[in-house]
Amino acid sequence: MIAHPHQGREVVMFKVSILVWIMLGTTLAGVSLIVVLMVPSFAADAIRNIPYAVAVGFALAMPLSYFVATQIRGGQDGARKA
């Protein structure tokens, strides 16, 4: 099997984005949880709104983590070229 030259970079990018997603997802889920608890209209039905808010926080972190991983990778490529 012939390996694609960029295949190794994509695997590393995926691993970095998973690590960033774990941290960013937890942070955004916590922020959305606090928003639910602080806004009176959301807090009135908190037992129903908290799971939705946490799920939205984790889902929003997925594309953001890939963006952060590409920025991290871009910084490493720039340092190598210099």
N, C-alpha and C positions, 0 to 999 in steps of 0.2 A: 504494500500500500504506500502510495506516495503522499507525503504530508504537505499540506499547503504551507507556504512560508509564514503566513500570518496566523496560522492555527495556534501556535504557542502563545502569542500575544492575546488572542481572543480568550483563551482559557484563563490566563492571568487576569484579564479585564473582568471576566465573569466572577472569579474568586474575590477580587477587590470589591466589585459592586455588591456581592452578597454580604461581605463584612460591613460595608458602608450602609447597606439596607438594614442590617440588624440594629446598628446604632441610630440611624436616622429614623427608622420606623418606630423604635421605642420612644424617641424624643417627640416625634410628631403625634404619636398616639397619646402620650402624656399631656402634650399641649392641648390636643382636642378634648381630652377628658376634663382638663381644668376649665376650658371654655364652656363645656356643657354644665359644669358645676357652678360657674360664675354667672352665667346668663339666666336670669330668673325664668324666662319662658321655656328654656331647655331643661332647667333644673326641676321644674314642676313634674316632668315626666322622665326623670333621669334614668329610671330602671330600663326604659326602652331606648333612650337616646345614647347612653354610654356605649353599648356594643357597636352601634352604627358609627359613632364618632371615632372609636378606636380602629375600626375596620377602615374607615376613610383615611385615617392617619397612616396606617400601614400601607394602604394602596397608593397613596400619594407619594410615599417614600420610594416606591419602586422606580419610577422614571427619574426621580431626583437622584437616586443612588447611582444610576447608570451615568447621569450627567457628571456627577462628582468624580466617579471613577475615570471617565474620559479626561477630565481636567487634571486628575492626578497623573494619569498616563502621559498626557501632553506635557506636563512639567518635567517628567523624567526624560522624555525624548528631547526636549529643548536643552536639558543639561548635558546630555550625551553629545549633542552636536557642537556644543561650545568648546 
